[in-house]
Amino acid sequence: MKVLVINAGSSSLKYQLYDMRDESVLASGRVERIGMDSSIVTHEPVDKPEVRNVSEILDHVTAVKRVIDMLTNPEFGAISHLNEIEAVGHRVVHGGEAFSSSVLVTQEVKLEIRRLFDLAPLHNPAHMMGISAVETNLPDVPQAVVFDTAFHQTMPNTSYLYPIPTVLYRRHKIRRYGFHGTSHSYVSAQAANYLQKPLESIKMITCHIGNGASCAAILDGKSFDTSMGMTPLEGLMMGTRSGDIDPAIVPFVMNKEELTLNEVNSMLNKHSGMLAISGISSDMREVTEAMVDGDKNAKLAFDMYAYRVKKYIGAYAAAMNGVDTIVFTAGVGENSVALRKAICEGISFLGIELDDARNEQRRKDCREITKEGSRVKVLVVPTNEELLIARDTYNLVKQSRTS
């Protein structure tokens, strides 16, 4: 079975085509600037040169049509006919309390995703456009949705409830949902496989550290707690997001600076975090380079970033009454030697003995960066959310055909 994985944004669309016989990627690409007359399609077939095309793409229906045209092109395509696409899997950010696992797309599922627009106004509407665009272009192909929040639906109420009037939870479902669940789920399973232990037997903390970042405490093979909350703003300091702050700052700043709700929301999501403290960039690579060159603000941003990750790891170790394994993943977690070193050396009391030579290796596979015999093992595990989406889609479609 060949599965097309789509991640639709409001003005962009990313895709990967998998052959599930061996889980190989046949092609990948992206459509950028949807809604403009200068949209860009970048198609990357395996073992063939990259193809780039600029043209007018005014909506997601046209974007999906261009993707199909690229995939079936006789010269640089990956398949000979669109009928080879037997299923399509979508990333959907917010599943609320309705979805604790991936599901096939039905009318009821689409209605529920729409009901959740208020909880993810920047993401869920775009994902629905992607689903609708596939329905138009591939009307007979089954679709599945994989939710970023689903993995965290196992959290106990002590983890997911906020200490605010419970009527707000009952009326508006204000609670911790958590995000990056697809990544936390994938890397925790990969780590257990690497360690050759059942996931259920490992007290694990997974650190998904990219421009957006979150930690998750995994106990008995399930998400026990996670740093992102009702929205992706809570938790760790991130590239442009503030992470945890005193909530009283919001009305205080609104009053002093005469900001609107939209303006303060933009400040916390797009103009805070590492970008605000460093004054240079939201990119860890650029901040680290400036720090090495002696920039004091860059060093402060780096130190604050590492400090907040350490605090969450310590908190989750306490919450689970111990930790056996810590996992670093995503762009920064997989590639920043300096950040991993700063974090691990700052929590050595847990039983972490970092191996500098292992940590400095530049590899793309799952690997341990602690010394032999280290009581707590620290792993670097490359994430692959698209593959997990493809797997879930394949399994759901296969089950539906046999039931």
C-alpha positions as CSV (number, residue, x, y, z in Angstrom):
1,M,0.0,0.0,0.0
2,K,1.2,3.5,-0.8
3,V,0.2,6.2,1.7
4,L,0.3,9.9,1.1
5,V,1.0,12.0,4.3
6,I,-0.2,15.6,4.3
7,N,0.5,18.4,6.7
8,A,-1.7,21.3,5.6
9,G,-1.1,24.9,6.9
10,S,-3.1,28.0,6.2
11,S,-0.8,29.0,3.3
12,S,1.4,25.9,2.9
13,L,1.2,22.1,2.5
14,K,3.9,19.5,3.1
15,Y,3.7,16.0,1.8
16,Q,5.5,12.6,1.8
17,L,4.6,9.5,-0.2
18,Y,5.4,6.1,1.5
19,D,5.5,2.6,0.2
20,M,4.3,0.7,3.3
21,R,5.8,-2.6,2.1
22,D,9.2,-1.4,3.5
23,E,8.2,2.0,4.8
24,S,10.3,3.8,2.3
25,V,9.8,7.3,1.2
26,L,9.1,7.6,-2.6
27,A,8.9,11.4,-2.7
28,S,8.4,14.4,-0.6
29,G,7.8,18.1,-1.1
30,R,6.0,21.2,-0.1
31,V,3.7,23.8,-1.6
32,E,4.3,27.4,-0.3
33,R,2.4,30.7,-0.6
34,I,-1.0,29.1,-1.3
35,G,-3.4,31.9,-2.2
36,M,-0.9,33.8,-4.4
37,D,-0.1,34.0,-8.1
38,S,3.6,33.1,-7.2
39,S,3.1,29.9,-5.3
40,I,6.1,27.6,-5.1
41,V,5.9,23.8,-5.4
42,T,9.1,22.0,-4.5
43,H,9.1,18.3,-5.3
44,E,11.8,15.9,-4.1
45,P,11.6,12.4,-5.7
46,V,14.0,9.8,-4.4
47,D,17.0,9.2,-6.7
48,K,15.9,12.0,-9.0
49,P,16.7,15.7,-9.1
50,E,14.6,18.2,-7.2
51,V,11.9,20.0,-9.2
52,R,10.8,23.5,-8.4
53,N,7.8,25.2,-10.0
54,V,6.3,28.7,-9.5
55,S,2.7,29.3,-10.6
56,E,-0.7,30.5,-9.4
57,I,-2.2,28.3,-6.7
58,L,-5.2,30.1,-5.1
59,D,-6.5,27.3,-2.8
60,H,-5.7,23.9,-1.2
61,V,-7.8,22.0,-3.8
62,T,-5.4,23.3,-6.5
63,A,-2.4,22.7,-4.2
64,V,-3.3,19.0,-3.8
65,K,-3.9,18.7,-7.6
66,R,-0.4,20.0,-8.2
67,V,1.0,17.5,-5.7
68,I,-0.7,14.7,-7.5
69,D,0.6,16.0,-10.9
70,M,4.1,16.0,-9.5
71,L,3.8,12.5,-8.1
72,T,2.4,11.1,-11.3
73,N,4.6,13.0,-13.8
74,P,6.3,10.6,-16.2
75,E,9.7,12.3,-16.0
76,F,10.1,13.0,-12.2
77,G,7.1,11.4,-10.5
78,A,7.1,8.5,-8.1
79,I,4.1,6.6,-9.3
80,S,2.5,5.9,-12.7
81,H,-1.1,6.6,-11.8
82,L,-3.0,8.3,-8.9
83,N,-4.8,5.0,-8.3
84,E,-1.6,3.8,-6.6
85,I,-2.3,6.2,-3.7
86,E,-4.5,3.9,-1.6
87,A,-4.8,6.1,1.6
88,V,-4.0,9.6,2.8
89,G,-3.0,10.5,6.3
90,H,-3.3,14.0,7.8
91,R,-1.6,15.7,10.8
92,V,-4.2,17.5,12.9
93,V,-3.0,19.6,15.8
94,H,-6.0,19.5,18.1
95,G,-8.2,16.5,18.9
96,G,-9.5,17.8,22.2
97,E,-11.0,15.2,24.5
98,A,-12.8,13.5,21.7
99,F,-9.9,11.7,20.2
100,S,-7.4,9.5,22.1
101,S,-6.1,7.8,19.0
102,S,-5.9,8.2,15.2
103,V,-9.2,7.6,13.3
104,L,-10.5,7.3,9.8
105,V,-12.2,10.4,8.4
106,T,-16.0,10.4,8.6
107,Q,-18.6,13.1,8.6
108,E,-18.7,12.8,12.4
109,V,-14.9,13.2,12.7
110,K,-15.0,16.3,10.4
111,L,-17.7,17.9,12.5
112,E,-15.7,17.3,15.7
113,I,-12.6,18.8,14.2
114,R,-14.6,21.9,13.2
115,R,-16.0,22.1,16.8
116,L,-12.4,22.4,18.0
117,F,-11.6,25.4,15.8
118,D,-11.7,27.6,18.9
119,L,-9.0,25.6,20.6
120,A,-6.7,25.7,17.6
121,P,-7.8,28.6,15.3
122,L,-4.5,28.7,13.5
123,H,-4.2,25.0,12.8
124,N,-7.4,23.0,12.7
125,P,-9.2,25.1,10.0
126,A,-6.1,24.7,7.7
127,H,-6.1,20.9,8.4
128,M,-9.8,20.8,7.4
129,M,-8.9,22.5,4.1
130,G,-6.4,19.8,3.5
131,I,-8.9,17.1,4.2
132,S,-11.5,18.7,1.9
133,A,-8.9,19.2,-0.9
134,V,-8.1,15.5,-0.8
135,E,-11.8,14.6,-0.9
136,T,-12.1,16.7,-4.1
137,N,-9.1,15.3,-5.8
138,L,-9.2,11.7,-4.6
139,P,-12.9,11.1,-3.7
140,D,-12.7,7.4,-3.3
141,V,-9.5,7.2,-1.3
142,P,-9.8,6.7,2.5
143,Q,-8.3,9.3,4.8
144,A,-7.1,9.1,8.4
145,V,-6.3,11.9,10.9
146,V,-3.5,11.7,13.5
147,F,-3.8,14.2,16.3
148,D,-0.9,15.9,18.1
149,T,-3.0,15.8,21.3
150,A,-4.1,12.2,21.2
151,F,-1.0,10.7,22.9
152,H,-1.5,12.9,25.9
153,Q,-5.1,11.8,26.6
154,T,-3.8,9.3,29.1
155,M,-2.7,12.1,31.5
156,P,-4.5,11.9,34.9
157,N,-6.7,14.7,35.9
158,T,-4.0,15.8,38.4
159,S,-1.9,16.6,35.4
160,Y,-4.3,18.1,33.0
161,L,-6.6,20.2,35.1
162,Y,-5.8,23.8,36.0
163,P,-6.4,25.2,39.5
164,I,-9.1,27.6,38.2
165,P,-12.9,27.5,38.7
166,T,-14.1,24.1,37.4
167,V,-17.0,25.6,35.6
168,L,-14.5,26.9,33.0
169,Y,-13.5,23.3,32.3
170,R,-17.1,22.1,32.2
171,R,-18.2,24.9,29.9
172,H,-15.2,25.5,27.7
173,K,-12.9,22.5,28.2
174,I,-10.1,24.6,29.5
175,R,-7.4,22.1,30.5
176,R,-4.0,20.9,29.5
177,Y,-4.0,19.0,26.2
178,G,-0.3,18.9,25.3
179,F,1.1,18.9,21.8
180,H,3.9,17.2,19.8
181,G,2.2,13.9,20.8
182,T,3.0,12.2,17.5
183,S,6.7,12.9,18.1
184,H,6.7,12.0,21.8
185,S,4.9,8.7,20.9
186,Y,7.3,7.8,18.1
187,V,10.6,8.6,19.9
188,S,9.6,6.9,23.1
189,A,8.8,3.7,21.2
190,Q,12.1,4.0,19.3
191,A,14.0,4.5,22.5
192,A,12.5,1.4,24.2
193,N,13.3,-0.6,21.1
194,Y,16.9,0.7,21.2
195,L,17.2,-0.3,24.9
196,Q,15.6,-3.6,24.2
197,K,13.1,-3.1,27.0
198,P,9.3,-2.9,27.2
199,L,8.2,0.7,27.0
200,E,5.9,0.0,30.0
201,S,9.0,-0.7,32.2
202,I,10.8,2.6,31.5
203,K,10.4,5.9,33.4
204,M,11.1,8.2,30.5
205,I,11.3,11.9,29.8
206,T,11.2,12.9,26.1
207,C,12.4,16.4,25.1
208,H,11.1,17.5,21.7
209,I,13.2,20.6,21.2
210,G,12.8,22.6,18.0
211,N,11.6,26.1,17.4
212,G,8.6,24.9,19.4
213,A,9.5,22.7,22.3
214,S,7.9,20.5,24.9
215,C,8.8,17.8,27.4
216,A,6.7,14.8,28.3
217,A,6.8,12.4,31.3
218,I,6.1,8.9,30.1
219,L,5.1,6.4,32.8
220,D,3.9,2.8,32.2
221,G,4.3,3.5,28.5
222,K,1.8,6.4,28.5
223,S,1.9,10.1,28.7
224,F,1.7,11.1,32.4
225,D,2.4,14.8,32.0
226,T,3.6,17.3,29.3
227,S,4.8,20.9,29.3
228,M,2.5,22.4,26.7
229,G,-0.9,23.2,27.9
230,M,-4.3,24.2,26.5
231,T,-2.2,25.9,23.7
232,P,1.4,25.4,22.6
233,L,2.4,28.6,24.4
234,E,2.8,27.1,27.9
235,G,5.9,25.3,29.1
236,L,9.5,25.6,27.9
237,M,11.1,28.8,26.6
238,M,11.1,28.4,22.8
239,G,12.3,30.2,19.7
240,T,9.7,32.9,19.7
241,R,7.3,31.8,22.4
242,S,7.6,32.8,26.0
243,G,6.7,29.6,27.7
244,D,5.7,29.8,31.4
245,I,5.2,33.3,32.7
246,D,3.3,34.9,35.6
247,P,-0.3,35.2,34.1
248,A,-0.6,38.6,35.8
249,I,2.0,39.9,33.3
250,V,-0.7,39.9,30.6
251,P,-3.2,42.4,32.0
252,F,-0.3,44.4,33.5
253,V,1.4,44.8,30.1
254,M,-1.9,45.4,28.3
255,N,-2.6,48.3,30.7
256,K,0.9,49.8,30.7
257,E,1.6,49.5,26.9
258,E,-2.1,49.9,25.8
259,L,-2.0,46.6,23.9
260,T,-5.0,44.8,22.5
261,L,-5.6,41.1,23.2
262,N,-4.3,40.3,19.7
263,E,-1.2,42.4,20.2
264,V,-0.3,40.8,23.5
265,N,-1.0,37.3,22.1
266,S,1.3,38.1,19.2
267,M,4.0,39.3,21.6
268,L,4.0,36.1,23.6
269,N,3.9,33.8,20.6
270,K,6.0,35.5,18.0
271,H,8.2,38.1,19.7
272,S,9.3,36.4,22.9
273,G,11.5,33.5,23.8
274,M,15.0,33.1,22.6
275,L,14.5,35.8,20.0
276,A,13.5,38.4,22.6
277,I,16.3,37.6,25.0
278,S,19.1,37.2,22.5
279,G,18.0,40.1,20.3
280,I,19.6,38.2,17.5
281,S,17.5,35.2,16.4
282,S,15.1,32.5,17.3
283,D,17.5,29.9,15.7
284,M,19.6,28.0,18.3
285,R,22.4,27.7,15.8
286,E,22.8,31.5,15.4
287,V,22.4,32.1,19.1
288,T,25.1,29.5,19.9
289,E,27.5,31.0,17.3
290,A,27.0,34.5,18.8
291,M,27.5,33.1,22.3
292,V,30.8,31.5,21.3
293,D,31.8,34.9,19.8
294,G,31.2,36.5,23.2
295,D,27.7,38.0,22.9
296,K,26.3,38.3,26.4
297,N,22.7,38.5,25.4
298,A,23.1,35.3,23.3
299,K,24.7,33.6,26.3
300,L,21.8,34.7,28.5
301,A,19.3,33.3,26.1
302,F,21.1,30.0,25.8
303,D,21.5,29.7,29.6
304,M,17.8,30.5,30.2
305,Y,16.7,28.0,27.6
306,A,18.8,25.2,29.1
307,Y,17.8,26.2,32.6
308,R,14.1,25.8,31.8
309,V,14.5,22.4,30.2
310,K,16.5,21.3,33.3
311,K,13.6,22.5,35.6
312,Y,11.1,20.4,33.7
313,I,13.2,17.3,33.6
314,G,13.7,17.6,37.4
315,A,10.0,18.2,38.0
316,Y,9.0,15.1,35.9
317,A,11.6,13.0,37.6
318,A,10.0,13.9,40.9
319,A,6.5,13.4,39.5
320,M,7.4,9.8,38.4
321,N,9.5,9.1,41.5
322,G,12.5,8.6,39.3
323,V,13.7,8.5,35.7
324,D,15.5,5.8,33.7
325,T,15.9,7.4,30.3
326,I,15.9,10.9,28.9
327,V,15.4,11.4,25.1
328,F,16.4,14.4,23.0
329,T,14.7,14.8,19.7
330,A,13.6,17.4,17.0
331,G,15.9,19.9,15.2
332,V,17.6,21.4,18.3
333,G,17.5,18.3,20.4
334,E,19.1,16.2,17.7
335,N,21.7,18.6,16.6
336,S,22.8,21.0,19.4
337,V,25.8,19.3,21.1
338,A,26.2,22.4,23.4
339,L,22.6,22.4,24.6
340,R,22.5,18.7,25.4
341,K,25.8,19.1,27.3
342,A,24.5,22.1,29.3
343,I,21.3,20.3,30.3
344,C,22.9,17.0,31.2
345,E,25.7,18.4,33.2
346,G,23.3,20.5,35.1
347,I,21.2,17.5,36.3
348,S,24.0,15.0,36.9
349,F,22.6,14.4,40.4
350,L,20.0,12.2,38.7
351,G,22.7,9.7,37.8
352,I,23.7,11.1,34.4
353,E,27.2,10.5,33.2
354,L,27.6,12.3,29.9
355,D,30.1,10.9,27.4
356,D,31.4,13.9,25.6
357,A,32.8,11.9,22.6
358,R,29.4,10.3,22.1
359,N,27.5,13.5,22.5
360,E,29.7,15.3,19.9
361,Q,29.1,12.6,17.2
362,R,27.0,13.9,14.2
363,R,24.8,11.0,13.3
364,K,21.3,10.4,12.1
365,D,20.5,7.2,14.0
366,C,19.2,6.5,17.5
367,R,22.2,6.5,19.9
368,E,23.2,6.8,23.6
369,I,25.3,9.8,24.6
370,T,26.0,8.7,28.2
371,K,28.8,6.5,29.4
372,E,28.5,2.7,29.9
373,G,27.0,2.1,33.3
374,S,25.4,5.5,33.6
375,R,22.3,5.0,35.9
376,V,20.2,7.3,33.7
377,K,20.6,6.7,30.0
378,V,20.4,9.7,27.7
379,L,19.5,9.0,24.1
380,V,19.3,11.1,20.9
381,V,16.4,9.7,18.8
382,P,15.6,11.3,15.4
383,T,11.9,11.9,15.3
384,N,9.8,10.9,12.3
385,E,6.2,12.1,12.7
386,E,5.3,11.5,9.1
387,L,6.2,7.8,9.3
388,L,4.0,7.4,12.4
389,I,1.2,9.1,10.5
390,A,1.7,6.7,7.6
391,R,1.8,3.7,9.9
392,D,-1.4,4.7,11.7
393,T,-3.1,5.4,8.4
394,Y,-2.0,2.1,6.9
395,N,-3.2,0.1,10.0
396,L,-6.6,1.9,10.1
397,V,-7.3,1.3,6.4
398,K,-6.1,-2.3,6.6
399,Q,-8.4,-3.0,9.6
400,S,-11.4,-1.4,7.9
401,R,-10.9,-3.7,4.9
402,T,-10.8,-6.8,7.0
403,S,-13.7,-5.9,9.4
